[in-house]
Amino acid sequence: MAIQDIYPTALRLLGRPVLVVGGGPVAARRAKGLLDAGARVTVVAPVASHSLRELADAGLLTWEPRPYLPSDVDGVWFVQTATGDSAVDTQVSKDAEAQRIWCVNASDHEASAAWTPAVAEVDDVKIAVNAGGDPRRAMALRDAVATALETGDLPLRRRRAAENGSVALVGGGPGDTGLITVRGRRLLGQADVVVADRLGPRELLNELAPDVRVIEVGKTPGHHPVPQAEINRILVEEALAGYRVVRLKGGDPYVLGRGGEEAEYCRRYGIEVEVVSGVTSAISVPAAAGIPVTHRGLAKGFSVVTGHEELSEVPARADHTIVLLMGVGQLRESAAALATAGLPQDTPVGIVENGYLPDQRVTIGTLGSIADQAEATGVANPAVIVIGDVVRVSPFAPSHFKTADYSTTTPNRPRSTSTSTSTTPSSSPKKPRVLTT
């Protein structure tokens, strides 16, 4: 049978009687697939595999423990034969053909009246692949298509209007398009409307279909052209109109991203909400400069805050990392507040601007010097500020910060001070600009 002779279609077998002849693993797989389609399955085989017996014992199918009889095909809508005996399979096929019943013959794909494709499901899309009777090839192609759909490389977006809209709060990570989650990328590809922040993987917006509407609601510190109440209203209004809405946010929507407020507001109006966590900038951006927020021998905990007014509530110790988000404008006040609380002036501080982006820049100093350094070099948002001894671990820290080997195997062993303050490790994909004391 040539591939040109195949007419692709889909069968709706819900509630219809079907026959499976054979009791081995192939028959078990086909029986399971038919059950998933809602068919009433009868299996005829002298001996059945353990999985088939379990299905029969659970009342999900009928097992006739005997050899095949020609009358078994009477009244069924579909037949699958997979006995492993070509003579029996051929006879089943002939009997089905005589009654004009479609039959899949697992022993002889060339003579089979129908083929079973390799199948996968992604959301509400079912993929079926035939590959000229080569099942391994069909499975490889099926897997490739499914992966492309799951990662958003192929469009999953519905073209017919949905009866009910939905909202997905998607954390886009720190900005690099490779750091959004697979689930987030997929939902973005399905969106009818994208409500976008100023930060996050904005390059992905260029990949959207031309008819996808992008509503800009980006904020900067102290400047909110679209108030949060208006953002909430937009999400609900678009979803109630039947659209699939993605709220694309930088970092993680539930880490100082007001995602909880947006989800609560949507649910108040009966809108289905999905929350997709993102790679939070509070942890990932310091990592882009080689700064861990915890490190054995240096820090066992960390706090994430947005301004100097919250700093009175966090431990003012160099062994407890403080991560400041949106803190550039109040950096001098924050440093003074921490110094007043008892944090030493020589506590290391690192600032990472535009983390993971081509123009990433790292500025490293101390609690006493960092505000002056930031003003002198024009540090600007988006930036993440890290305060604590963990900054010493960064490969961009000045050599006099590195007085000990803070490894996990030999803590506090002296190490060489010959490390360059501006060398990027060879494994790093970026070469950020480095400004140090």
N, C-alpha and C positions, 0 to 999 in steps of 0.2 A: 504494500500500500504506500503510495507516494504522499508526501505532505500536502500536495495540491488537492488530494482527494478528501481532505478533512474539512468538515464544516463545523467550526467552533460554535458551541452553544452552551447553555447552562440548564440543568434539569432541576425542577422544583419537585422534590420527592416527599414532601411533608405528608405523612399519613398514608403513603402509598406502599403496597407490599413489594419487596424486592427479594432476590435470591442470591445467596453466596454459596458456591460449591467449593468445598475445601476447608481444611481445619488448621492449616499451618500459619506461619507469621504473615505471609502476604495476604491471605484471606482475612486474618485478624485485623490488619491495617485497613483493608477495604471495608470490612464490616463496621469498624469504628467510624470511618468517614461517612458511611451511609447513615449511621445512627446520628451523627452530628448534623446531617441534613434533615433529620426528622423522619426518615423512612422506617417502615415496619420490616425488620430484617429477619429472614429465616436462613439459618446455616445448615447445610446438609454435608455431613462428613462422618465416616466411621469413628474417627478419633479427632478430638479438638484440642488445640493448644490451651495452656493454662489461662491466658488472657480471654480467650473465647468462652471458656467454661465459666469464668468469673462474670462475664457479661450475661451469660445465660442464667446463672444462679441468681443474679440481681434482677432478673425479669426484663432485661433491656432488649433481648432478642430471643428467638426460638431456635434451639439446636435439635436437629433430627440426627441421632447417632446411628447412621446407616449409610450404605452406598447410594449414589445418585440414581434417581428414576426419571424417565422422560416426562412423567406427569408433574414433576416438581416445578416445571416452568409455567404450568397452567395458571393464568390469572395474575401473573406478576408484571410489573412495569419495567423492570431492569434486572439484568443478570450479570454477576461477576463470577467467573470460574477460575480457580487457582489451586488445583489439586496437586500440581507437580507431575501429573500423569497426562502426557499429551493426548493419549487416546481418549481418556475421559473428558478432558477439556474440549477436544474437538467435537465429541458427541453432544456435549452441553451446548456448544455454539450452534451446531446444526439444528438441534431441537428448538433453540430460541429463534433462529433464523426462520424456521418453518412457521412460527407463530408471529413473525414480525415484531420480535422483542429485541431491543438493543442488548448486546452481550459483549463484555470485555473478556477476551481470552488471554490470560496471563502467560500461557505457554507459547503462543504464536502471535506476535503483534502484527505480522504481515497479514494474517488471515482474519484477524479480529475485526468485528464490525464496528467497534468503538475502542477508543484509547482513554485511559485515565491519565490526566495531566499531573504534573508536579504542582502542588498547591501550597500557597501561603496566604495568611491574612494579616493585613496591616490596618488597624482601626476597622472601618467598615468596607475596606477594599479587599476583594479576594483575587489573588493572582493565580492563573492557571497557565502552565507552559507545556506545550508539546514540542518535541525536538526530533522529529523523524524516527521515532521508535527507540531513541537512545535515552533511557531513563536517567542515567548519571549526568548527561549533558543537560537534560531538562531541569534536574535538581540544581545544578550549578547556576543556570540562568535564573531560575526562580529565586534562589538565595541572593543573587546579585541585584535583581529588581527589588526584592523586599528590603534589602539593606539601603538601597538608594531612596526608597520611599520613607524608611524610618529616619534617615539622616536629613531629609529635606532636599536631597539632590534631584528628586523627581517630584512633580507637583501632586499633592493630595487634596488640593482645594476643591470643594464642591462647586459646581457650576449652576446648580439649581438652588433657588432660595430655600433656606431651612425654615421650618415652621417655628422653631424656637432657637433664638440666638444663644450665645454663650460668651463668657469672658475667661481668658487665660492670663494670669499674672505671671509673666516670664522673666526670670532673672537672666540678663544677658551677659553677666560677668564683667570684667574690668574694661572691656572694649575690643580686645582682639577677637576677630570672628571665629577663631578656632577654639575659644574658651566658653562658648555657649553650649549647653547640654544638647544631646541628641534629641531629647523630647522637646526642648524649647525650639530648636531649629525646625522640627517637624510641624509644630503648631504655627510657627511663623509662616511656613509655606502653605498652611491651610487657611490663613486669615483673610477675611474680607476687609477688615479695618484694623490698622495698627495705630495705637496711641503711644507715641514714642517720646522717651526722655532725651535730654541733650547728650547724656552719656550712654555707654553701652556699645554694642557692635553695630554701629550705624551703617557700615558698609553693606550689611545684609539688606538694608532697605532698597538698595539699588538692584537687588535680584528679584524683587517682588514683581508680580504681573502688573501691567500698566493700569489696570482697572482697580487695583487694591488702593484704598484710600489711606493715606498716612496723615494723622492728626498730630501736630507738634505741640507738646505741652511741657517742654524742657524748662528747668529752673536752674538758676545760679544762686549762690549764697546771697541772701538779701534781696533777690529779684525774682519774683514769682509772677510772670505775666499771665499765666493761667492758674488761678487759685485751686487748691485741692478740692474744694466743693464743686468747682466746675469740671474738674477731671472726673470726679465721681459721677456727675450728671451725664457726661459724655459716654462713659462706659455703659451705664444703664440704658440710655436712650438708644444707642447703637445696637445693643443686644436685644432690646425689646422690639426693634425693627427687623429682627431675624438674622442679624449678621453675626459671624464668628469674629470676635474681637480679641486681639492680642494687645495687652498692655506691656510693652517692651521697656524694661527698666535696666539700668546699670546695676552691676553687682547682684545682690540677692534681694527680692522684693520684701522679705521679712526681716532684713537687717537694716534698720534706720531708713527704710524705703517706703514707709506708709502703706505697704501692701495689705497689712491687716485691716486698715480702715477701708481700703477699696473693696476688699473681699466682703467685709461686713455690710457695706452699703449695697453692693450688688445682691447679696443674699436677701436683704430686706425686701427687695423687689422680686424675689423668686427667680433670680438669674443663676444659672448653673455656673459655678466658678471652679477653675482648676488652678492650682498654684504650682509653678515649676521653679524649684530652687535654682539659684545661680551660684557661680563662684564668687563669693563675696570679696569685694575690693579690700576689706579690712585685713584679710589674710593673704590674698593672692598678690596684691600690689607690693607689699613689703618683700614677698618671696621673689618678685621680679628683680629686686636689688640684692638678693641673697640674704635677706633678714628674716629669720624665723620668729614668730611671735612667742614661742616657747622653745627652750633649749636646756638640755640637762646641765646643771651646774650654774645656770644663769637665770632662768625664769620658769616657773611652774604654772603660771597663770597670766591672763591678760584681760584688760578691759577695753571696750570700744566706746568712745564718747564722741559727741559732736561739737562741744564748745567748752570754754573755760568754766562756765557756771556749774557743770557737773563734776569737775575735777576734785571738789572737796569730798566727794563720796568714794573716790578710788584710793587704793593704797599708794602712798607717796614713797615708793621704794624702787631702787634700780633693778631689783630682782622681780618686779611685777611690771610687765610690759603694758604701756598705755598706747593705744592707737587712736589718733585723732582724725576723724573724717570731717571734711568741709571746715577745717580749722585754720587755714592760712590767714584769713582776715583778722583772727583773734589770737594769733600765735604769740605775740608779745605778752598779752594778758594771761594766756594759758601758762606760759613759762613762768611768769611771776607768781601765779597762783600755786603752782607746784613747788616752787622754791620756798614760798611762805609756808607751805604744808610740810617742809622738811626734806624735799628731794635735793640732793647735792647738785651744785652748779656744774660739776664736771660729768654729770650723767649724760651718756651718749644720746644723740638725737639724729634721726635720719628722716629726710623728706624725699618722697618719690613722686615726681610729677609724670602724668601721662603714662602710667604703668602699662607695660607690654606693647606700647605703641612705638613707632619709629623715632619719635622725638622724646622718648623717655629721658628724664634727667634726675640724677641723684645728688642731693646735698646732705653732707654729714657734718655735724658739729656737736656742740654740747648744749645743755640747758641754758647756760649763761651766754652763749654766743649765737645760738641758732636764729634768733629774731633779727639780729643785725645782718647775719649772712643772707637770710631770706629777702630782706629789703634791698640789700646791695645787689643781689643777683636777679631780682624780679621774679621770685617764686610765685606761681599762680596756680589756682585750681584748674583742672582736677588734680588733687594731690592728697597723699596719705602721709601722715606724720607718725613716726614711731619713736617712742621715748622709753629708754631702758637699756640695760646691759646687752640685750640681744643684738643691738646695732653693731657691737664689736665683731660679730661673726661675719658681717657682710664683707665680701671681697673688695668692696669699694671704700671700706673704712680706712682712715690713715694708719700708718704703721704703729704709731705710738698708742693706738687703742688696743693693739693686739699683743698684750703682754703675757698671754697664757694660751695654751692649746685647749679650747673648750670642746674637745671631741667627746663622743659618748663612751669611748673605750678607755681613754687616759685623761680624765679631767684634770685641769690645772697644771699639766706638764708644760714647761716653757717651750715656746716654739720660736722659729726664726722670725726676725723682724725685717727680713729683706723683701717681704711681700709688697708689691707695687700698689699704690693707692688708686690707680686708674686702669688696672688691667681687668678686662672682662674674661671670665673662664671660657675656654674654648667651646664648652657645651652650650653656652648662652647664644640664643639666636639674635640678640640685639647688642649694640655697643653704646650704652647710655652715656651721656655726658655726666661727669662726676665733679662735684665741687666740695672740697673738704676744708677743715680748719688748717 
